[in-house]
Amino acid sequence: MTDRTSGSSKSDLTFRSGGGCMMLFGLPFLLFGIAGIGLAATGMGEPKENAWVGYLVGSILGAIGMGFVFGRSEISFDPIARRWCQWWGMLGIKKKKQGSLDDFTEVEITREVRHNKNSTYTVFPVRVKGAGDLRLTVEEPRDFVKARRLGEKLGKGIGIPLADSSGGTQTIVKPEDMDDNIKQKIREGQIELEQVPEPSVKVSKYEVDGTTVRFSMPTGGLMDIIGGVIAMVVIPAFVGGVFLLPLLKDDSPAEEKWIIGGVIGVVFVLGPVLAGVRMILKSIYGREGVEVSPQGIRWWSSFGPFTKKKEIPADKVEEVKIRSMESGSGVEITVLSDDVTISFGRNLSDNEKRWIASVVQTILAA
């Protein structure tokens, strides 16, 4: 629930938090807090001796609401003055920290899995680190491409390396090398070409047409099929046994039972069954592929009449690596540029991924 805006110029990088969606999120807390204090003050709803409960609950909710509605924060970096400043404030009251940009040693990108009551999600925090415990969190995007772009902007603006460990292994890029494409990095010795032999057993298929190589592979695997079976069988069986059967045996009017049972059946039985069927069919019939040549790489993924496509010119490709998936459920081959990320091959064996990645890297660097 963070609403951040950022602006940059030749002289500063500024990142602000607060306002916008944060105000809308906090407004109900603030209103309920005011209502709780008001009811306690007027003696409505509870005996006077219990008024302290209303004051306490109302004050807590009101404080939370005020923090979201009126709270603001800002981190700014000024490469010309070589200064940084961070402040938190509410209603004109501010707490400030500041220092020299020379205190920082690197920009850091990591991958963290967050859990809340209803969901699990992945974020890619972008932090500026210094000696000791000096560490400023600038943003926590859920999209890796956005995090990478922000990390490079900070690295180039402040003049410090970017350390990206979000893919499972750490990659360090100097600020002067952040705009280099893969051909320049190999020519300058930043990256070494890895020659990996073709596996004797593989799932993918390929064809060679001059200097172009086309790979084709399934989009799903055994775990997707198992997940589809669970969605089709286990979830409907649980819902039917725990909710629908007792409902049908209940003495409520037939119309009421059919309405409630119909809603539960559509949402929690038919929905999972259709989702499971899609997962299984996509695992069996879905395909993805890449076409790589010295001119660039094209990726496609198809299932039935639906097709997705991405492409990156060779002079825009900055890196080819095997990195952890954003969901944290495995690794995949990733081709990176400033604006586009192509990821594929998550269901291949490790040897097959390394072989395809080496072929893609070699061709793009030609």
C-alpha positions as CSV (number, residue, x, y, z in Angstrom):
1,M,0.0,0.0,0.0
2,T,2.8,2.4,-0.8
3,D,2.2,5.3,-3.1
4,R,5.5,6.7,-4.3
5,T,6.4,9.3,-6.8
6,S,9.9,10.0,-8.0
7,G,11.5,12.8,-9.9
8,S,15.1,13.2,-11.1
9,S,17.2,15.7,-12.8
10,K,20.9,16.2,-13.4
11,S,21.3,17.4,-9.8
12,D,19.0,15.2,-7.7
13,L,17.0,12.0,-7.3
14,T,14.0,12.4,-5.1
15,F,11.6,9.7,-3.9
16,R,8.5,10.5,-1.9
17,S,6.1,8.3,0.0
18,G,2.6,9.1,1.2
19,G,-0.6,10.7,-0.1
20,G,-2.7,9.3,-2.9
21,C,-3.8,5.7,-2.2
22,M,-2.3,5.8,1.3
23,M,-4.8,8.6,2.2
24,L,-7.7,6.5,1.0
25,F,-6.5,3.5,2.9
26,G,-6.1,5.4,6.1
27,L,-9.3,7.4,5.9
28,P,-11.6,4.7,7.3
29,F,-9.3,4.2,10.3
30,L,-9.3,7.9,11.0
31,L,-13.1,8.1,10.8
32,F,-13.7,5.1,13.0
33,G,-11.2,6.5,15.5
34,I,-13.0,9.8,15.7
35,A,-16.4,8.0,15.9
36,G,-15.1,5.8,18.8
37,I,-13.8,8.8,20.8
38,G,-17.1,10.7,20.1
39,L,-19.3,7.8,21.3
40,A,-17.1,7.4,24.4
41,A,-17.3,11.2,25.1
42,T,-21.1,11.3,24.8
43,G,-21.7,8.1,26.7
44,M,-23.5,6.4,23.9
45,G,-23.4,2.6,23.4
46,E,-21.5,1.7,26.6
47,P,-21.9,2.5,30.3
48,K,-19.8,5.5,31.4
49,E,-17.5,3.3,33.5
50,N,-16.5,1.5,30.2
51,A,-15.9,4.8,28.3
52,W,-12.1,4.2,28.5
53,V,-12.5,1.3,26.1
54,G,-13.9,3.7,23.5
55,Y,-11.2,6.2,24.1
56,L,-8.5,3.6,23.8
57,V,-9.8,1.9,20.7
58,G,-10.7,5.2,19.1
59,S,-7.3,6.7,19.8
60,I,-5.5,3.6,18.4
61,L,-7.6,3.7,15.2
62,G,-7.3,7.4,14.9
63,A,-3.5,7.4,15.3
64,I,-3.2,4.7,12.6
65,G,-5.5,6.7,10.3
66,M,-3.6,10.0,10.9
67,G,-0.3,8.2,10.0
68,F,-1.7,7.1,6.7
69,V,-3.6,10.2,5.8
70,F,-1.2,12.9,6.9
71,G,2.1,11.0,7.0
72,R,4.8,11.8,4.4
73,S,8.4,10.8,3.8
74,E,11.1,11.6,1.3
75,I,14.6,10.4,0.4
76,S,16.7,12.6,-1.9
77,F,20.1,12.2,-3.4
78,D,22.0,15.2,-4.8
79,P,25.0,14.0,-6.9
80,I,26.3,17.6,-7.5
81,A,26.3,18.6,-3.8
82,R,27.2,15.0,-2.9
83,R,24.6,15.0,-0.1
84,W,21.6,12.8,0.8
85,C,18.6,13.6,3.0
86,Q,15.8,11.4,4.5
87,W,12.9,12.7,6.5
88,W,9.6,11.5,7.9
89,G,6.9,13.9,8.9
90,M,3.2,14.5,9.7
91,L,1.3,17.8,10.0
92,G,4.5,19.9,9.7
93,I,6.5,17.9,12.2
94,K,9.6,16.3,10.6
95,K,12.4,14.0,11.7
96,K,15.4,14.3,9.4
97,K,18.6,12.3,8.7
98,Q,21.3,13.4,6.3
99,G,24.8,12.8,5.2
100,S,27.4,12.6,2.4
101,L,26.9,10.4,-0.7
102,D,30.5,9.3,-0.2
103,D,29.2,7.3,2.8
104,F,27.5,4.9,0.4
105,T,29.3,1.9,-1.2
106,E,26.7,0.2,-3.4
107,V,23.1,-0.1,-4.5
108,E,21.6,-3.4,-3.5
109,I,18.7,-5.3,-5.2
110,T,17.4,-8.4,-3.3
111,R,14.3,-10.6,-3.6
112,E,12.1,-11.1,-0.6
113,V,9.0,-13.1,-0.1
114,R,6.4,-11.4,2.1
115,H,3.5,-13.0,3.8
116,N,0.3,-11.4,5.1
117,K,-3.0,-12.9,6.3
118,N,-4.5,-13.5,2.9
119,S,-1.6,-13.8,0.4
120,T,2.1,-14.3,-0.3
121,Y,3.9,-12.0,-2.6
122,T,7.4,-11.2,-3.8
123,V,9.1,-7.8,-3.7
124,F,12.5,-6.6,-5.0
125,P,13.8,-4.0,-2.5
126,V,16.2,-1.4,-3.8
127,R,18.5,-0.1,-1.1
128,V,21.5,2.1,-0.9
129,K,24.1,0.7,1.5
130,G,27.1,2.1,3.3
131,A,29.5,1.2,6.0
132,G,28.2,-0.3,9.2
133,D,24.4,-0.3,9.5
134,L,23.9,2.5,7.0
135,R,21.1,1.3,4.7
136,L,18.3,3.3,3.1
137,T,15.4,1.5,1.4
138,V,14.3,3.6,-1.6
139,E,11.5,1.5,-3.0
140,E,10.2,-2.1,-2.9
141,P,8.8,-2.8,-6.4
142,R,7.0,-6.1,-7.1
143,D,8.3,-6.0,-10.6
144,F,12.0,-6.9,-11.1
145,V,12.3,-4.8,-14.3
146,K,11.3,-1.7,-12.4
147,A,13.7,-2.6,-9.5
148,R,16.6,-3.1,-11.9
149,R,15.9,0.2,-13.8
150,L,15.7,2.1,-10.5
151,G,18.9,0.4,-9.2
152,E,20.8,1.4,-12.3
153,K,19.5,5.0,-12.1
154,L,20.7,5.3,-8.5
155,G,24.0,3.6,-9.3
156,K,24.8,5.9,-12.2
157,G,23.5,9.0,-10.4
158,I,25.4,8.5,-7.2
159,G,28.4,6.8,-8.9
160,I,28.5,3.5,-7.0
161,P,28.2,-0.2,-8.1
162,L,24.9,-2.1,-8.4
163,A,24.9,-5.4,-6.5
164,D,22.0,-7.5,-7.8
165,S,21.4,-10.8,-5.8
166,S,17.7,-11.1,-6.7
167,G,18.3,-14.0,-9.0
168,G,20.0,-16.3,-6.5
169,T,23.6,-15.3,-7.3
170,Q,25.1,-11.8,-6.9
171,T,26.1,-9.8,-9.9
172,I,28.1,-6.5,-9.4
173,V,28.1,-3.9,-12.1
174,K,30.2,-0.7,-12.0
175,P,28.4,2.5,-12.8
176,E,30.4,3.1,-16.0
177,D,29.4,-0.4,-17.2
178,M,25.7,-0.2,-16.6
179,D,24.8,0.8,-20.2
180,D,27.1,-1.7,-21.8
181,N,25.5,-4.4,-23.9
182,I,26.5,-8.0,-23.8
183,K,28.9,-7.7,-26.7
184,Q,30.8,-4.9,-25.0
185,K,30.9,-6.8,-21.7
186,I,32.4,-9.9,-23.3
187,R,34.9,-7.8,-25.3
188,E,36.0,-6.0,-22.1
189,G,36.2,-9.2,-20.1
190,Q,33.3,-8.4,-17.8
191,I,31.6,-11.7,-18.8
192,E,33.2,-14.9,-20.0
193,L,31.5,-17.1,-22.6
194,E,30.6,-20.5,-21.1
195,Q,30.7,-23.5,-23.5
196,V,28.2,-26.1,-22.2
197,P,27.9,-29.4,-24.1
198,E,24.5,-30.3,-25.4
199,P,22.7,-32.7,-23.0
200,S,22.0,-36.2,-24.3
201,V,18.5,-36.1,-22.9
202,K,16.4,-33.0,-23.3
203,V,12.9,-31.8,-23.5
204,S,13.3,-28.9,-25.9
205,K,13.6,-29.1,-29.7
206,Y,15.7,-26.8,-31.9
207,E,16.5,-26.1,-35.5
208,V,19.3,-24.2,-37.1
209,D,18.8,-21.8,-40.0
210,G,22.1,-20.1,-41.0
211,T,23.0,-17.9,-38.0
212,T,19.6,-18.3,-36.4
213,V,18.7,-20.9,-33.9
214,R,15.1,-21.6,-32.8
215,F,14.2,-23.4,-29.6
216,S,10.8,-24.8,-28.7
217,M,9.8,-26.3,-25.3
218,P,6.7,-27.1,-23.2
219,T,5.4,-24.3,-20.9
220,G,4.3,-26.7,-18.2
221,G,5.6,-29.7,-16.3
222,L,4.7,-32.4,-13.8
223,M,4.1,-30.0,-10.9
224,D,1.6,-28.0,-13.1
225,I,-0.3,-31.2,-13.8
226,I,-0.3,-32.2,-10.1
227,G,-1.5,-28.6,-9.2
228,G,-4.3,-29.0,-11.8
229,V,-5.4,-32.3,-10.3
230,I,-5.5,-30.8,-6.8
231,A,-7.6,-27.9,-8.1
232,M,-10.0,-30.2,-9.9
233,V,-10.4,-32.9,-7.3
234,V,-9.2,-32.0,-3.8
235,I,-10.6,-28.4,-3.5
236,P,-14.1,-29.4,-4.8
237,A,-14.2,-32.5,-2.6
238,F,-13.3,-30.5,0.5
239,V,-15.9,-27.8,-0.3
240,G,-18.5,-30.4,-1.1
241,G,-17.9,-32.4,2.1
242,V,-17.5,-29.5,4.5
243,F,-20.1,-27.0,3.2
244,L,-22.4,-28.4,0.5
245,L,-23.5,-31.7,2.0
246,P,-24.3,-30.2,5.4
247,L,-26.2,-27.4,3.6
248,L,-28.4,-29.8,1.7
249,K,-29.2,-31.7,4.9
250,D,-30.2,-28.5,6.6
251,D,-33.9,-27.8,7.3
252,S,-33.7,-24.4,5.7
253,P,-36.2,-23.6,2.8
254,A,-35.3,-25.2,-0.5
255,E,-35.0,-21.9,-2.3
256,E,-32.5,-20.6,0.2
257,K,-30.4,-23.8,0.1
258,W,-30.3,-23.8,-3.7
259,I,-29.2,-20.1,-3.8
260,I,-26.5,-20.4,-1.2
261,G,-25.4,-23.8,-2.6
262,G,-25.3,-22.4,-6.2
263,V,-23.1,-19.5,-5.2
264,I,-20.7,-21.8,-3.3
265,G,-20.7,-24.3,-6.1
266,V,-19.9,-21.8,-8.9
267,V,-17.2,-20.0,-7.0
268,F,-15.5,-22.8,-5.0
269,V,-16.3,-25.9,-7.1
270,L,-16.7,-25.0,-10.8
271,G,-14.0,-22.3,-10.6
272,P,-11.3,-24.6,-9.3
273,V,-12.4,-27.3,-11.8
274,L,-12.0,-25.0,-14.7
275,A,-8.7,-23.6,-13.4
276,G,-7.4,-27.2,-13.0
277,V,-8.4,-28.2,-16.5
278,R,-6.7,-25.1,-17.9
279,M,-3.5,-25.9,-16.0
280,I,-3.4,-29.5,-17.2
281,L,-4.2,-28.6,-20.8
282,K,-1.6,-25.8,-20.8
283,S,1.0,-28.3,-19.4
284,I,0.3,-30.7,-22.2
285,Y,-0.4,-28.5,-25.2
286,G,1.2,-25.2,-24.3
287,R,4.5,-24.3,-26.0
288,E,7.0,-21.5,-25.8
289,G,10.1,-20.8,-27.8
290,V,12.9,-18.4,-28.6
291,E,14.5,-17.4,-31.9
292,V,18.0,-16.1,-31.4
293,S,20.4,-14.6,-34.0
294,P,23.2,-12.0,-34.0
295,Q,20.4,-9.4,-34.6
296,G,18.5,-10.2,-31.4
297,I,16.2,-12.5,-29.6
298,R,12.5,-13.1,-30.0
299,W,10.3,-15.0,-27.5
300,W,6.8,-16.4,-27.9
301,S,4.4,-18.4,-25.7
302,S,1.2,-20.0,-27.1
303,F,-1.8,-21.9,-25.7
304,G,-4.7,-22.4,-28.1
305,P,-5.5,-19.2,-29.9
306,F,-3.6,-17.1,-27.4
307,T,0.0,-16.0,-28.1
308,K,2.4,-13.7,-26.2
309,K,5.5,-12.2,-27.8
310,K,8.6,-10.2,-26.7
311,E,11.8,-9.3,-28.5
312,I,15.1,-7.5,-27.7
313,P,17.6,-6.3,-30.3
314,A,21.1,-7.7,-29.7
315,D,22.6,-4.3,-29.0
316,K,20.2,-3.8,-26.1
317,V,20.8,-7.1,-24.4
318,E,22.8,-6.5,-21.2
319,E,22.9,-10.0,-19.6
320,V,21.9,-13.6,-20.1
321,K,21.7,-15.6,-16.9
322,I,19.9,-18.3,-15.0
323,R,18.1,-16.7,-12.1
324,S,15.4,-17.5,-9.5
325,M,11.8,-17.0,-10.7
326,E,9.9,-14.1,-9.2
327,S,7.5,-16.6,-7.5
328,G,10.5,-18.3,-5.9
329,S,9.4,-21.7,-7.2
330,G,12.4,-22.5,-9.4
331,V,14.9,-21.0,-11.8
332,E,14.6,-19.9,-15.4
333,I,16.7,-18.5,-18.3
334,T,16.5,-14.7,-18.3
335,V,17.6,-12.2,-20.9
336,L,17.8,-8.7,-19.6
337,S,17.7,-5.2,-21.1
338,D,16.9,-1.8,-19.7
339,D,13.3,-2.0,-20.8
340,V,12.4,-5.7,-21.5
341,T,13.0,-9.0,-19.6
342,I,12.5,-12.3,-21.4
343,S,12.3,-15.4,-19.2
344,F,11.7,-19.0,-20.3
345,G,12.6,-22.6,-19.8
346,R,11.4,-23.0,-16.2
347,N,10.5,-26.7,-16.7
348,L,13.8,-27.7,-18.3
349,S,16.5,-29.6,-16.4
350,D,19.4,-27.6,-15.0
351,N,21.8,-29.0,-17.6
352,E,19.4,-28.1,-20.4
353,K,19.0,-24.6,-19.1
354,R,22.7,-24.0,-18.9
355,W,23.2,-25.3,-22.4
356,I,20.5,-23.1,-24.0
357,A,21.7,-20.1,-22.0
358,S,25.2,-20.6,-23.3
359,V,24.0,-20.9,-26.9
360,V,21.8,-17.8,-26.6
361,Q,24.7,-15.8,-25.0
362,T,27.2,-16.9,-27.7
363,I,24.9,-16.0,-30.6
364,L,24.0,-12.6,-29.2
365,A,27.6,-11.8,-28.6
366,A,28.6,-12.7,-32.2
